[in-house]
Amino acid sequence: MLQVIAIVVAAFVTLTAVALFVRTIASFVTIFRLGQPATRSDAPGTRTVTLVREFLGHTRMARKPVVAVAHWGVMLGFILLTTTLATAYGQLFDPHFALPLIGHWPPYIWLAELFGWFTVLGIIVLIAVRQRTHPRTLGRRSRFWGSTFWQAYVVEFVILGVGICIVLLRGLESALGRATGADWADLVHFPTTSWVGRFFDGLSVGALENAIVVVALVKILISMGWMITVAVTPTMGVAWHRFLAFFNIWFKRHADGRTSLAELQPITVKGEPLDFEQIEELDEDAALGVGKVEDFTWKGLLDFSTCTECGRCQEQCPAWNTEKPLSPKMVVLNLRNHHHAKAPWLLADEEHREAAAGALTGHAGGALPAKLHGIPAGAVREAQRELVGATEGDPTVPDGGAVIDPDVLWSCTTCGACVEQCPVDIEHVDAIVDMRRYQTLIESAFPSELGGLFKNLENKGNPWGMNARLRMDWAKDLPFEVPMAGGDVEDLAEVDYLFWVGCAGAFEDRAKKTTRAVAELLHTAGVSFAVLGDGETCTGDPARRAGNEFLFQMLAMQNVEVLKEVNATKIVVTCAHCFNTIKNEYPQVGGQFEVVHHTQLLNKLVREKRLTPVARPDQADTSGVASTAATVTYHDPCYLGRHNQVYAPPRELLGALPGVELTEMPRHGEKSFCCGAGGARMWMEEKLGTRINLNRTEEAIATGADRIAIGCPFCRVMLSDGLTQKQSEGTREDIEVVDVAQMLLAAVRRGEDARQA
C-alpha cells in the first residue's frame, strides 16, 4: 500500500512539475525574442570551448576560492546526481532497484558517493558564507543586500535536502544488501556510506524496504517541489541561472572568453550598427539607445534573467561602495522584474493594448480586476512605467515610479568591475550606456555639467574648451625638437611611433609632466616619434560613455581620417582612455592601428637596455620628483587594467627601478578600485555619498608608501585632488602622486648625469 501511495503521489507531482517547467522554458524563449536582434553565434567551436572551460574550470568564480570549490561541487553534483533521482523513481516500484548496467558498477558508485557528500558539505559552506555576510550584520556592505532571500533559502534547503537523501539512500541500500546477503553489499560498493547503513542494521528487510521507499519519495518531492517553485517564479535567478548561464556564457560578446569590456558596442537598429551618414533615412520610431525594456537586445534580456543575485558586482562597484544609489545587481534585477511583468503587454496585439491602457486610465479607484481586456492588470500598469525617470522613494521598489532612477544611471563610472566579477558574464556596462544614450540623444536628460562638455568637444575638440593652438605648449623648453606629423614628418612610416598626446596630456598641467617625461625617455632611447599637434582632437571617450554617440562618431571619424592621412600605424599613448578608444573602438569606424600604452613601451625599452635606470641618491632629482621615496603603491587605471588586461608592464617597470619597493593596495589588479573619473564622471559633480577618489586615496595612504604611481592622467587628477584634500586635513605631507614615466625619467637622468660627470 505504501508503494502504491508513493507512486501515485510521485507521478502526480512529477507530471505537474514537468508541465509547468516546460511551459516556463517556452515562455523564456518567447519573451527573450521580444528583444532586438543581436549576432552572437560566430565561431561556435570556440564558444563551446569557452563554455566548457568556464563551466568545468569555474574560472569566473575563482576569485573567491572557498566559494568556488563549494559551488563547483554543488554544481557538478546537481548534474551528475540526476542519476540518483532516476534510481529513486525505480525504488518506488522496487526498493532493490539499481540502474541497468551501471547501478552497481564501482566507478559510478564512487563518483555518486563523492558528489553526494560534496553536495552536502558544499551547500553547508555556501549557507555559512551567506549567513556570515548577511545584510542584517553588514548592511550595505553585504554583497547580498537587495537579494531575494526566500528564494536563496529555498534553493539551499532543496540542495541540502537532496544531498542528505542521497546519503541516506546509499546507507539504507547497504543495510538492505547486508540483510539480504547481496554480493554487492561491501565497502567497495559503499566506501563512504556503509557506516550510515550501520545505524539501520537490525531492522527487518520489510522495514528497510519501506524506509527506502519513503526516503526516495521525499527526494522526489523535494526535487519536483523545487521544479514547481522555479517554474511559477521565472524571476528566480538564483535557481534559473543553473540553466540560463550555459546560454549566457556561450553567447557572450567574445567567443574566446574575453570579458565583455574594452570597446562599447555601437548603437544598433534592427541588429545592424547605425550608419550616421544615413541618419535622415532612419525610421521615426527607431530607438537610439534603450528607452524601453524591449529596446534591449535579446542577449540583454537573457542577461537580466541569468543573474544569480550573488552580489559580486555590487561588492566591487565604486559607486555602491561610496554610498551612491547605483548597485549593478539591483539595476539588473529591476530590469529583469520589469521585463517579465511587462511581457504579457508586449505579447498582446495593439487593439487590446489600447483598450487595456484606456481602461487603466479611466479606472476610478479601488482594486483593479485581474485582467484588462485580456491582459493582466499588472502588465498594463507595468507598461505605463518609464524605464528611466523619477522614482517614488526607494528606487528598488518595483512600483516606485520609473524602473531606474537617473541618479542610479549617472553614478556609473563604467569601470567594469561589475562585468569583471560576474560569474555568469552579464554585460552591465553595455546596458547602462545604452540607457544613457537614449536619455542623452532622445530625451536630452543628462546632468547639466555634460552640456558644457559636449559643447567644448564639438566646438574646440577637447573637454576643457582650450584653443587647439595650445596643444604643443607642453613641448616648450624641451632640449630637443618634437617633430610634427604632416609638417616636419610627411609620412609616419619615417618614424617608429606616433605619440598621441591626448587632451589631458596637452592641456592639464599635471598630465603635461607625464607627456614631457615620455617624450624625453623616447628621445633618450633613440625611439623616433612625431605628434599631431593641433591636428589632434579628443578621441571621444567621454562623449561615448556619456551616451552622446553622435558626437563620438564625429570625433572618431575625424581622428581616423587624420591618422590615415599621415599613414599612422603604430601609436603610443599615455592616457588609458585614449589607449582603449583608439585600440578597441576606432576599428568600428575603419581605424586599425597598433596601439601601446606608454608603460608597455617604456618597460620594453628598459628590458632591451635602451633605457638604464640608476639607483636614487638621497637628494631631490632634477625631474621634479622627490628621490627619497623607497616604497611605491601602484593604482591600476580601470581602462588599462580591467578593460585591457594590462597589469604586468607598469609593475615590471617599477620593479626595474633600483631601490624602489612596490607595496600593493588591498584592492589591486582585477579588483582595483576606480579613481572615479571614468564614464564621463570626471566632468560631473559628485553630489551623492562620499567621493570615490577620497576612498581610493585613503587606501593608498594606508599602505605607508611614499608615492602613489599612476599610468593615466584621469587617475592622476583624481588622486592628486584626493591627496590635496587629505593633506589639508593634516594627513601625511610627504606623499605624492606621480606617473610611472616620471619615476623612470628620474632614474634614467641620474645615469645620464653620472656618465657626464
N, C-alpha and C positions, 0 to 999 in steps of 0.2 A: 504493500500500500504506500509506504514511504517513497519508493522509487517512482510509482505512478504519479503521485502528487508532485514530486520533484521534476519529473519530465514535463508535465503539463505546465507548471509554473515557468520552468526554464524556456519552454517552447514559446509561450505567450510573450514573455519579456523579451526574448531574443528577436522574435518577429517584429514586435513593436519598435525595438531599438534599431534594427537594421532598416526598417521602412523609414523611420524618422531621420536616420543618419544619411541615407541615400537622398532623401528629399532635400536635406540641408546642403549636401555637396552639390546637387543640381542647382540649388539656389545660389551658391557661391559662384558657380560658373556664369550664371545669368547676370548677377549684379556686378561682377568684375567686368563683364562685357559692356557695361554702361559707361566705362571709362573710354578715353581717347586711344587711338591706335598707338602702338609702340613696337619697334622692331627689336626683339631680344632673342632671336633664335639663330644667330650666326655661330659658326664653329661649334656644332652640337657635341662633337667628341671632346673638345677642350672643356666645354661647360660640364660635361658629365664627369670628367676627371676632377675638375674643381669641386663639384658637389661631393664626390666620394672622399676627396681629401679633407674638405671641411667637416663632413659628417663623421667619418671614422677617426680623423685626427683631432677633431674638436679644436681646430686651430683658432676659431673666433672666441672660444671660451677660455683659452689657456692663460689669459691674463689674471684669472683667479684660479690658481692651480687646484686648491681643495675642492672648490665648487665644480671645476671642470671634471675632475676624476669622479666625483659623486654623480654628476649629471651624466657622464659617459656611461657609467654602469646602469643607471636607471633607464637611459635612452635605449641602449642595446638590449637591456632586459625586457623592455616593452615590446621590442620586435621579436627577439629570439624566444620569449616565453609565450608567444601566441600558440606554440605547440602544446603547452601545458593547458591552455584553455580548450583546445581540441580534445585533449585527454580527459578533461573534466566532463565534457559532454558525453564521452564514451562511458565514463564511470557512473553516470546516472543510470545507464542501462545495465552495466556490468561492472561492479566495483573492482574486478580483476583486470579491467581493460587496460591495454597498453597500445600505443600507436603501432601500426603494422611496420615491420622491417626495422624501425629504429627504436621501438619502445623500450627495449632492454639493452640496447647497444651501448657499451660503456662510454665511448667518447661523447655521445649525445647526453647521457645521464650526467657525466661530469660537468658538461657545459651548462645544462639546465640547473644543476645544483649551485654551480658557481654564480650564475647570474640571478638565481633565486635569492641567495644571500646578499649578493651585490645590490640587488634592488632594495632589499630591506635596509641594509646599512647605509646605502647611498641616500635614500629618501629621508632617513633619520638625520643624516648630516645636513641635508638641504632644509629640513624643518628647523633644525637648530640654527642654521645661518639666518633664516627668515626671522625667527624669534629674537635672535641676538641683535639684529639690526632693524627691529620693528620701529615704526614711527612713534609708538607710544613712549619709547625711551629716547629716540634720536630726533623726533620731529622731522623738520625739513631735511635734515642731514641724512635721513634714511633713504636709500635708493628705492625703497618700496612705498614711499609716500605717494598716495594717489592711486596705488594699485588696488584691484578689487580683491579683498582678502578672502571673502567667502568662496570665490572661485578657486583661489590657490589652496585653501583648506580642503575643498572637495577633491582636487587633484592629489594632494598629499595623502588624504585618507584612502583614496582608491589605490594608489600605488603601494602604500604600506599594507593595506588590507589584502591586496592580491599577492604581494610578496609573502606575507605570513601564511596565507592559504597554500601557496606553493610549497613552502617548507613543511607545513602540517601534513599536506597530502603525501609528500615524499616520506615523511616519518610513518604515517599510517600505512602506506604501501609496504614499507619494510616490515612493520609489525605483522601485517596480513600475510606477507610472504613467509615469515618465520612460523606463523601459526598454521599455515597450510603445507609447510615443508617444501616450498618452491626452491628450485636450484639457483634462482637469481637473487635470493634474499641474503646477500652478503655485503661486506664492506666495499667490494669492487663496484657494486651497483648502487650503494648508498653511502658514499665515502664521508659525507658531511652531515647527513640527516639520520643516519642509523640511530644515533643517540637520542634523537627526538622520538623515534619509534619505541625506544625502550620504556618510555612513560606509559605506553599503551599495552605493553606485554601483560598477559594475564587475562585480557578481555577475550571473549568468545569470538569466533570467526564472524558470526552474525552481527555482533556489536561493532566489530571493526568495519564490516561492510557498510553498515548503516552510517557510521561516522564518516567514511569516505564519501558516501552519497551526500550527506549534509554539508560537509566542507566543500565538495565540488559544486553544490548548488549555491552556496554562499559566494564562492569565487565567481560563478557565472552571474549571479545577481549584482555583485559589485561591479563587474566589468560592463554588463549591459545597462546597469543604472547610470554608470558614467557616460556610456554612449548616448543614452536618452537625454541626460543633462546637457551635454555639449551640443546635441542635435537641436534642442529647443533654445539654446543660448549661443547663437552664431558669433556673438561678440566675445566669447570666452577664449581670448587669445592664449591664455596660459595652458589651455588644452589643445586648441586648434593648431597652434604652431607645430605640434608634432607631425601634422600632415602638410600644412601650408609651407613650412620652412624649406622643404625639399624643392618646391617650385620656386620659391622666392630666391633661393640661392642659385638655382640653375639659371634663372632669368636675370641675374644681377647684371649691372652695366657692362663690366669687363669679363669676357669669357675666361680669361686666365686667372681670375680670382682677385685681381687688384681691388682695393677698397674703392667704393664709388665716390671718390673725391677728385681733387685736382680741377679738371675742367668742368664748368657748368654746362648743362645741355642747352642748346639754343631753343627759342620759342618754336613750337611746332603747331601746325594747323592740319588736322586730319592725318596726323602721323608724319608729316613732312616738315622739315625746317622751313621757317618763314623766309621768303625772299623779300628783303626790304626794298628792293628796287621795283617790286611789283605790288607794293602795299596798297596802291589805289584800287587794284583789282580784287582786293580781299572782300569776302562776304561781310555784310554789316554785322551779322550775328557771330562772327568768328571771335573766339576768345583769345586775347593776348595775355597769356599767363593763365592763372586759375582764379576765377571769380565765383565758381560754384563747384561743389564736390565732384560733379560729373565731368568737370574740365580736367581733372587729373587723368593721367593715362591709366590703363588697366593695371599696369605694374605698380603705379602709386596706390591704387585701391587694394591690390594684393598686399603691398607693404603694410598698410594700416591693419588689415585683419591678421597678419602674421605676428604682430607684436605680442610678445610673451609677458610683457609688463615687468620685466626683471629690473628695470630702472638703471641699468648701467649707463645709458645715455644721460640720464638725469644726474647721476652721481658725478659725471665728468664735466657737465655743462658749466661754463664760466658764468653765464647769466644766472642760472639757478643757485650757484654757489655764492653769489653776491646779492641774494635776496630779491632778485627780479622775478617777474611772473612767468618767465619762459621756462617750461620744462619740456624738453623734446618728447618725452614719453607722453605727457598729457596732451600735447599737440596731436600726436598720432592717435591716441585713444579717443579724443574728441572727434577727430575726423572719421575714425572708424565707426563710432557710435552714430554719428550724423549720417554717414553713408548708408548704414544698414537701416536706420529709421526712415530715411527718405526714399529708399529703393522702391517701395510699392508705388509711390507717387511717380517716380521716373518711369516705371514699367507700365503705367496706365496710359490710355490714349488721351489726346488733347481735349476731347469733349468732356470726358469725365474729370480731368484736371480742372478745367474752367468751372464746371458745376460744383466741384468739391471746394474750390477756393472761394467761390461765391457763397456757398453755404457756411463756410467758416467765418467769412467776413460778416455775414448777416446774422450770425448766432448771437442771441440776446443775452446769453449768460447761462450759468448752470453747467451741469455735466454734459459733455459732448457725447453724441451717440458713438457707438463703436466704429461705425463707418460712415463716410460722407460720399454718397454716390459711388459706392463700391470700393472706395479707397480708405484704408484705416485712418481714423481721425488723427492719430499721432503722426502719420506720414504727411498728412495735409499740413498740420501745424509745423512740422519739421521743414517742409518745403518753403515756408514763409520766412525762415530764419536767414539772415545774411551769413555768408561764410566768414567774413572779417568785418567787425564793427563793434559798436559799444555793447558791453555785456552788463548784466544786472547782477552786481555782487561778484561772487566767485566765478571766474571765467571757466572753471572746470565743471560747473553745474550745467547739465545739458539744456535746461530751459532758461538759462540766464542770458537771454538776448542772443547775440551772434555766437557763432561756434568758436571763433578765435578772436581774442581781444587784440587791438592794434599794438598795445604795449608788449604783448607776447611776441607778435610778429617782428617788431622792430628792435627787440632786445638781442636778437641773434647776431653773433659776431662771425658766423659762418666758419668757425674754427675747425669744424669737422670732428670734434671729439665724440659727438653722438654717433656718427656713422662709423668711426674707427672702433668704437666699443661694442656696437650692436652685434650680437651673436647670430642674428638671422638676416643680416645685410639689408636693413631698412635704410632708405635714402632720405633722411630727414632734411638735409640742406637743400636738396632739389625741390622738395615740397614747399619749404619756407620761401625760397627765392621765387618760385612760380607764383605764390600768393602775393609777394611783394610786387612782381611785375604787373599784375592786374591792378593792384592798388595805385601804382605809380602811373602806368600808361593809360588806364581807363578811368579810374576814379580820381586821379590826381590827389590821392590821400596819402601823403607821406610826411615825415617830420619836417617842420619848416626849415631847419638848417640845411636840408638837402636841396632846397631851391637854389641857394647860393652856390652849392657845389655844382649842380647841373649847369647853372649859368656860366660859372668860371670854366668848366670843362668845355662847354660849347663855344664860348667866345674867346678864351685865352689858351685852351689846350692844357690846362693844369688846374688842380683843385684850389690853389691859393689865388688864382686870378692874376698871377705875376706876368710881366711882359716877357715875351719869348726871347727878346734880345739879351735878357739877363741870364739865360741858361748857361753861358760859359763863364760867369763870374767866378765859379769855383776854381777855375784854372789859372786865375791871376797869380802872378808871382811864383809860379812853379819854375824850377830851374831847367825846364825843357819845354819844347813846343808840343802842344796837343793837336795832332792833325785832325782836320775836319773832313768827313766824307762828303764827296761832291764838290769839294774845293781843293784842299791840299791832296786829297786822295780821290781820284776819279772812280776807281774800281776797287771795292773792298777785297778783291782777290789778291791785291798787293800787300795786305796786312794779315796778321794772324786772327784778330778778333775785331768786331765792332763792340765798343764799350757803350752799352746802353746805360746812361747815367740815371734816368728816371727823374720824375718831378721833385721828389724829396731830395735826391742827391744833387739836384741843381739849385734848389731854392731854399731848403731848410738848413739853417746854419749848422746844426749838429751833424746832419747827414752829409754836408759838404766835406767834413773832415774824413769821412769814410771814402768819399769819391776821390779826394786828393791822395789818400793813402793807397788806394788800389792803383791809381794812375802811376804813382811813384814806384810801387812794387813791380808793376808790369814793365815799366821803363828799366828798372834795375835788373830785372830778369832777362831783358832782351826780347820781350814779347812785344811785337809791333801791334798797334791798335789805332783806331780812329773813332771819333764820336760824330753824332749827327748835329750837335749844336742846336740851333733854333729850328732845325728840321724835325726835331723830336717832339712828340706830344704825349700826353698821358696815355697809357695802354688801355684805359677804360675799365680797369678792375673795379674801382669804387662805384662807377655808374652801373655796371652789370649786377653787382651784388646788392645795390640799392633798388634794383628792379627796372632801371632805365635801359632796356635792351636796345632801343633805337640809338641812344647816344653811344653806347658801347660799340655797336656795329659801325657807326660813323667814324669813331676814333680808330677802331681796329683796322678797318679797311684803308683808312688814310695812312696809318703806320705801315701796313703791309705793302702798300704801293710804294712808299718811300724806301723801305728796306729792299724791295726788289729792284728799284731804280739804281741803287748803289751796289747791287749784287752782294748783299749781306748773306752769309751762310752760317758763320759761327759768331755767336753773341755771348758776351759775358755781362751779367747784371749784378747789382748789389742789393736790389730790393726783392724780397721773397715774393711779393705780389706781382711785380713785373716779370719775374722768373716764371711763375706759374702761368701767367696770362700769355706771354709770348710762346712759351714752350708747349702749353697744352690747349690753349683756346684759339690762338691765331691760325692753327691748321683748319679750323672750322670756316675761316674766311679766306682760305687759299695761301696762308703763310706757313711754309715748312722750314724751320730753322733749327740748327743745333745750338741749344742754349745751355749755358753752365752758370752756376752761381759762383760768385767771387770766392767763397770759401772752398769750393771744389777745385777751382783753377789754382788758387794760391797753395792749397795743400799739395796739388800735383807738382807745382814748381819747387816746393820745398823738398819733396821726395826725390825729385830729379836733381837736387843740389844746385838749382839755378838761383835759389834764394837761401841764404845761410843765416838763420837766427843765432844770436850770441847771448850768453847769459847777461843779466842786467847788473849794472853797478848800483851802489847804494846812493844814487842821486837822481835828480829829475832828468828825463830824456828830452832831447830837442823836439820830439814829435808832439810834445804837449801832454803825453800820458805819463802819469807818475810811474817811476820804475821800481818802487819798493814793494810792489804787490807780489806776494808769493802764492796766494790762493785766488782762484777764479771760479765763479759759477757761471754756467752757460745756460742761457734761455733759448729754447728751441722755438723759432718762429713757426706758427701753425702752417703757413703756406710753403715753408721749406721742409718741415718735418712731416707732419701728418699727411698733408696733401701730396707731397712728392717724395717722401721716404728718405730725405737727405738728413741723416743723423750723424753718421761717422765722420765725414770730412771736417766739419768745424772742430770736432773733438780731437781728431788726429792732429789738426793744425795747432791747437792749443797744447797738445801733448808734445809737439816738436819744439815748443819754446822752452829753452833751458831755464830751470829754476821755477817753473810755473806748475802749480798743483791744481788739478781740476776737482772741485767739490760740487757734486750734483745736488740739486734741489730734490726734495721728495717726489715732486711731480715733474718728471723729465721724460725725454724720448716721446714715445707714443702717448704717454699720459701727461705730457706737458700742459701747463695751464696757459690760457691765452693772455695776451697783454691787453686786450680789449679794443684793438683798433680795426680789426677785420670787419668785413660785411658793411663797409662804409661807416662804421661806428666812430672812426677817427674824426668825422666831421659832424657828429651828433652829440648833443649834451647827454650826459649820463645822470638822469634825474631820479632814477629808481634804485633803491637798495644802496649798497656800498660800491665803491669804484673797483672795477676789475683790476686796473693797473696797480692800485694800492695793495690789493690782495696778493698779487704776484710779487710786488716789490718787497713786501713784508717777508714773504717766503725766501726771497733771495738774500735779504739782510740776515735772516735767521741762520743761514749757512755759515756765517762768520767770514765769508770771502771778502777780499779787498776790492775785487772788481766784479761787475756783472757784465759778462761778454754777450754780445748780441750779433745777429747776422742779418738784420733787417731794419731800415730806417723807421718804419712804423713802430716797431718794438722799442727802438731807441728813444723815440719821442715819448711814448707812454711810460716806459720805465724811468726815464730821466725826470719826467714830471712827477711820477710817484715818489722817486727818491728825494726830489726837492721838497715835496710836502712832508715826508717823514723827517728830513733833516731840519725843517722849520719847527718840528715838534720836539727837537732835541735828540733825534736818533743819529747814530754814527755819522760823523763828518768826513771820515777817512775812506769812504767807499765811492766808487764812480762807475758810470755806465760807459763802456767803450765797445766799438766794433772789433771783431777778431782781426780785421785787416790792420787796424791801428796798432794793436799789440804786436803783430808780426813786423810792421814797419819799424816800430821802436827797436825791436831786437835786431833787425837787419841793419838799421842805421848804426847800431853800436859796432857791428862788424865792419862796416864801411869806415867809420871813424877810426877804429883800431888799425885798419890797414893803412889809412892815410897818415896816422901818427907814426 
